[in-house]
Amino acid sequence: MKTLYTIIFSIFFSFANAQIFTDTTQKYIPLIIDSSINNVIKNKSYPYKDSKPTTKGIDDYVSEQSVTVIFDFDYFFKVESDDVDFVTDNINKYKENNENDTQFPTIESNIELGNYDLVGNYITITNEEKYLDYSLKTINKKKISDIAQSNKFVRSVMIHEYVHAYMKQIILELRMNNIKIEKEYYAQFYESIGSTFIEEGISEYCSSEMGELINSKIEFIPKTEREILDKINRYDIFYKYSSIYVRDFLRKNGLKKGIQILVTNKPPTIEEIITPYKFFFRLNF
């Protein structure tokens, strides 16, 4: 913490002593200080047990790193997003058994690691000791080569869930400007396979672009409706294929504009999930 204060005051007094404390410098000083704080916090170490993040470590990491996650997200995608509170808990304590849900059966995914509460506008990250590491950037390089694919990093889950919050922010802005949003994207009652596919795809895309996912070298591309509806494939479809599905579109249009286009158009049908060009060809904004 001493280092943190040293950085802040050295920056502040360097401007003051040079007598260049103009409107321009006042505008950029918060950004410089934020960047300095960001780097100090990101370099902090957290505890492990049996080579995995501990519950206490996860609690501290989420509490202390939430500001850097939002800062990095805005900087990387060149957007301005709203603050959201992050909390930790063992979310599987509240998990309902949805094995009988034919549309959204239980899948091994970020659903088990975190969730965004729209009403309370906060994100819960599970503090179970089931992560591979706090961040992909802190994991041993040799260990990475032994992992085929994974999103089980605390920071990856934080980014993924934050994207859900960011999407709701974009939707609210559009609705305030009287722009029609397809109901599948803002009313949970109308949530569909297509809207879930797109939203999870955007979230995984962001985690991947920010370097917090280990992507499989073998891409799963469904070719039939049966493959999409088979719950064995749910993780590969909703979290891997969906990310590939939206990747080129979001890279071309940018994250914010891409989301605006997607949520103002009907979500893809199962046929359009299988044949992406049919979906993207009909989009307009």
Stockholm file with secondary structure:
# STOCKHOLM 1.0

chainA/1-285         MKTLYTIIFSIFFSFANAQIFTDTTQKYIPLIIDSSINNVIKNKSYPYKDSKPTTKGIDDYVSEQSVTVIFDFDYFFKVESDDVDFVTDNINKYKENNENDTQFPTIESNIELGNYDLVGNYITITNEEKYLDYSLKTINKKKISDIAQSNKFVRSVMIHEYVHAYMKQIILELRMNNIKIEKEYYAQFYESIGSTFIEEGISEYCSSEMGELINSKIEFIPKTEREILDKINRYDIFYKYSSIYVRDFLRKNGLKKGIQILVTNKPPTIEEIITPYKFFFRLNF
#=GR chainA/1-285 SS CHHHHHHHHHHHHHHHHTTCCCHHHHHHHHHHHHHHHHHHHHTCCCCEETTEECHHHHHHHHHHHHHHHHHHHHHHHTCCCCCCEEEEECGGGSCCCCTTCSSSCCCSSGGGTEEEETTTTEEEEECSSCCSBSCGGGSCHHHHHTCSCBCCBHHHHHHHHHHHHHHHHHHHHHHHTTCCCCGGGTCGGGCCHHHHHHHHHHHHHHHHHTTCCBCCSSCCCCCSHHHHHCGGGHHIIIIIIHHHHHHHHHHHHCHHHHHHHHHTSCCCCHHHHHSHHHHHHHCCC
#=GC SS_cons         CHHHHHHHHHHHHHHHHTTCCCHHHHHHHHHHHHHHHHHHHHTCCCCEETTEECHHHHHHHHHHHHHHHHHHHHHHHTCCCCCCEEEEECGGGSCCCCTTCSSSCCCSSGGGTEEEETTTTEEEEECSSCCSBSCGGGSCHHHHHTCSCBCCBHHHHHHHHHHHHHHHHHHHHHHHTTCCCCGGGTCGGGCCHHHHHHHHHHHHHHHHHTTCCBCCSSCCCCCSHHHHHCGGGHHIIIIIIHHHHHHHHHHHHCHHHHHHHHHTSCCCCHHHHHSHHHHHHHCCC
//
